[in-house]
Amino acid sequence: MESSSISTKGVLSLLVLLAIGLLSLAIVYLRLPTRSIFIDGNKLEASKYAVALFDKSGSLIFSLSPQNDFFYDGNARFHIEDSLSRSTDGGVLRQLYGSLEGILFNRNILNWNTFGSNSRGKSTEDYRFNYSLNNLEVTRTIALGSETNDIGQVLTICSGCLVVDNKDRAYFNGEFVNQDNVNMASRLKFAPLIVGENQAFPSDISKIFIFDRFGNLKLEIPLSNEKVFLQDRWHLLEIKAPVDRAKNATVKENIYIHF
């Protein structure tokens, strides 16, 4: 009986300590909601309208926003959120779960949820950023007012950045050729390739590389069965992924970051 009593007290003590730990995390969260994380000294930060990655000097590497992302109905293309009414950091429970997961698995996690609308009705887009070992895994969970067959995942890349594939081809839109980028492509031994804004990159590629205006490799994005489009004048790179035709869709993207 005495042994059983000691065992019960031990379990109760452990539960009390766990409750205190969770309460402490909740208090920290409520005081300092997670709107940014630091990854190898570089900052991934959420604002009302976008999430952006900045390098140590404060220069933009890329940003993401549901107002740039697309959904497709057949060949027709629509912004996921023409109007973004509000955004949050996922709520207490999701933040606590992310904190515990980050501690247990040595990851940096940022959640960002948006609420808005498009021409088809109300929509939400939830982003989850999971960083580990130079890989930033971006998961988008999207709820729409109508069905979709493809999701266009869009990155806004830095001004003057150069987009290259694993076949050593550098991409340009014919009407918006940046001569500095052409010179940089030539210096780095890349072959220039002109594509239209609505023209997909060749289907024989398996990776996209993004170089900054100094010729430094910044991002590496593996591809499987996605299509890639470039709108150079807006610095937009779209990775179009097929999904089951439904009002809810989840897509993942791996972005390898070179600092």
Steps between C-alpha positions, in 0.01 A plus 500: 500500500779740596682430170181564305451830684854613417450409134176698482667803658780476245256497208309795647822694548599434139158616377526818709845575358372441145203730560730771639726465195209532256361797694840670488518451123148639464590810704812558292295461181231742615762760585717443195296349214718328241517726195859421402771240534875520448664238282879506501491871577252580222146614579172346381232751594121519466317828445129548433529434125808281448778289646850605395850360542775757554874439509731624775535840333120545482474440123198307371567145381136418422145551625168312481142626505155354421438813295766373258411128516252362244237230467384364165157401373587324174723752321353801680727646769394692813682647798432298814433824687429819307414651835679397820289603799724373781785267588600322821787290634292184542367535853624384840467124454666496159785717624551281806503188284749664263723602792503149643563348157785742442663410833458123453613484136737800484291695250399862461126527432286798405123489441310770311127489417313737271131573445366673190296467185518480123251527213367153585437559870678482836838331532768418755863406456705355784878498465731284709875565478720219633875564481770238560847447349473774233160367383199727545191284448199717413158339536196685370153383610232678298122517535308655207144583404533294182690195376854516361721272291835680550662728757752762392757539780663839445828639633582867470874493445752780540530773239788410269489130588578248227292181454692198366413132451710186545578504126693829545234709326424851632144624447380837377171649381565643156341840562667548840860394448735642762837559334684464830346155540596407144859604574497301824362191322779527244763538773368192682490297175119468489311486169224766479149372422207729420154397628168685502330587827239229438744250349612212721867413531613186311377174655847340515614686812521363854625807691483877500783715635476867593811721503516849645620802301859430609494148355467320834278193519217572748221245442463149358153355433454133396217421258298187430193543279454876548503765226704819541421852377688831528362854510823694501350850518334413833786271617254209531587132465197268488520127566172348385409174675210268404248409774190285523204703382356623828427811707779409743859443394839450664828549313860481620811669372862446609727803476869438570665819619865587438628765741 
